[in-house]
Amino acid sequence: MFASKKAAMLASGQWFYMDLEKDMPKETLEDIGVFVLPARETKEDPFRYLVSAEVFLSIPKYSKNADEAKKFLDWFFTSDYYKEYVTYMNVLPAVEGVKGRESMFNVAIANIPNPEVVLQKGGDEKFRKIANYISFDVKRMGQEMIQGVNFTEYMNEFNKRWTEAQENTK
């Protein structure tokens, strides 16, 4: 709907831009802007925004090939391939000193006042147990927040449920 101009707004991450490039003419793409959704009470509070890795690679603690996997990860994030990857995908790199192509994402991030980056992690086994216990769904949470829930009440309820889950998943 967004690509066919039947929707005015799309809640998405930068991973989606590559699909838009395929589906939209260049002049339409140039007319699109992005903004980062903050999580704060007042303008004076830090502008917290979520980031996540652009590549989800990890090494299980029980891996029989951990050394080889570490060498691969080291190569991936320090090689020219990684630089080419972030440029091709048009995503902001997670590695300091690596530059992707200039994009609306760079502009949006550069214009954030009083920024505070919050790294979104996938979660370990304890996190998954708690998340499953309370049926935590980050995508549903994002949609509910966009719909205008009272942030303080919403977070207080999640904190209460999270605390209960911690006690019941030990």
C-alpha positions in Angstrom: 0.0 0.0 0.0 2.8 2.4 0.8 4.7 1.7 -2.4 1.5 2.3 -4.4 0.7 5.6 -2.6 -2.4 4.2 -0.8 -0.8 4.6 2.6 0.7 7.8 3.9 2.9 6.2 6.7 4.7 3.0 7.4 6.2 1.9 10.7 9.2 -0.1 9.7 13.0 -0.4 10.1 15.7 0.5 7.6 15.8 -3.2 6.5 12.6 -2.4 4.5 14.2 0.3 2.4 15.7 -2.2 0.0 12.3 -3.5 -0.9 11.0 0.1 -1.4 13.9 0.7 -3.8 12.7 -2.2 -5.9 9.0 -1.2 -5.9 9.1 2.6 -6.2 10.4 5.0 -8.8 13.5 7.1 -7.8 11.5 10.4 -7.7 9.0 8.9 -5.3 11.8 7.6 -3.1 13.3 11.1 -3.0 10.0 12.4 -1.6 10.1 10.0 1.4 11.4 11.0 4.8 11.9 9.1 8.0 11.8 9.8 11.7 12.9 7.9 14.7 10.2 7.1 17.4 11.4 8.4 20.7 10.7 6.9 24.2 10.6 9.9 26.6 8.3 11.9 28.7 9.5 15.4 27.9 11.7 17.2 25.4 14.3 17.6 28.0 14.6 13.9 28.6 17.1 12.0 26.5 15.8 11.0 23.1 16.0 7.2 23.5 15.7 5.3 20.3 16.1 1.6 19.6 18.8 0.1 17.4 19.5 -3.5 16.6 22.2 -5.2 14.8 21.9 -5.2 11.0 23.1 -8.8 10.9 22.0 -11.4 13.4 24.9 -13.7 13.8 25.9 -15.4 17.0 27.8 -18.4 18.4 25.9 -20.8 20.7 27.8 -21.4 23.9 27.7 -25.2 23.2 29.2 -24.8 19.7 31.9 -27.4 18.8 33.4 -24.9 16.3 33.4 -21.7 18.4 37.0 -20.8 17.4 36.2 -21.1 13.7 32.9 -19.2 14.2 34.8 -16.4 16.0 37.2 -16.2 13.1 34.4 -15.9 10.7 32.7 -13.1 12.7 36.0 -11.3 12.9 36.4 -11.5 9.2 32.9 -10.5 8.4 32.9 -7.3 10.5 36.5 -6.2 9.7 36.7 -7.1 6.0 35.8 -5.0 2.9 32.8 -7.4 2.5 31.1 -5.9 5.5 31.5 -2.3 4.1 30.1 -3.5 0.8 27.2 -5.3 2.6 26.1 -2.2 4.5 26.3 -0.1 1.4 24.3 -2.6 -0.7 21.7 -3.0 2.1 21.6 0.7 2.7 21.7 0.2 6.5 23.5 2.1 9.2 26.6 0.1 10.2 27.0 -1.3 13.7 30.8 -1.1 13.4 32.4 2.2 14.4 34.3 3.8 11.6 32.5 2.0 8.8 30.5 4.3 6.5 27.5 3.2 4.4 26.0 5.2 1.7 24.4 8.6 2.5 20.7 8.1 3.1 17.7 9.5 4.8 18.5 7.3 7.8 21.8 9.1 8.3 20.0 12.4 8.2 17.3 11.3 10.6 19.9 10.0 13.2 22.0 13.2 12.8 19.0 15.4 13.6 18.1 13.7 16.9 18.4 16.1 19.8 19.9 14.7 23.1 20.2 11.1 21.7 20.5 8.0 23.8 20.9 4.8 21.9 19.2 1.7 23.3 20.5 -1.6 21.9 17.7 -4.0 21.3 19.0 -7.5 22.1 17.3 -10.8 21.1 17.5 -12.1 24.6 19.0 -15.1 26.3 17.3 -18.1 27.7 16.1 -16.3 30.8 14.6 -13.5 28.6 12.8 -16.0 26.4 11.3 -17.7 29.4 10.0 -14.5 30.8 8.8 -13.2 27.4 6.9 -16.5 26.8 5.4 -16.4 30.3 3.8 -12.9 29.7 3.3 -13.5 25.9 5.6 -10.5 25.2 5.4 -9.4 21.6 7.6 -6.4 20.7 5.8 -5.8 17.4 2.4 -5.7 19.1 3.9 -3.4 21.7 5.1 -1.0 19.0 1.7 -0.9 17.4 0.0 -0.2 20.7 2.5 2.6 21.5 1.9 4.2 18.0 -1.9 4.1 18.8 -1.3 6.4 21.7 -1.3 4.4 24.9 -0.4 6.2 28.1 3.3 5.4 28.2 3.8 5.6 32.0 0.8 3.3 32.7 1.8 1.0 29.9 5.4 0.6 31.2 4.2 0.2 34.8 1.9 -2.6 33.7 4.8 -4.3 31.8 7.1 -3.9 34.8 4.6 -5.5 37.1 4.0 -8.4 34.7 7.8 -8.8 34.1 8.5 -8.9 37.8 5.8 -11.6 38.3 7.3 -13.6 35.4 10.8 -13.4 36.9 9.5 -14.9 40.1 7.6 -17.6 38.4 10.2 -18.7 35.8 13.2 -19.3 38.2 
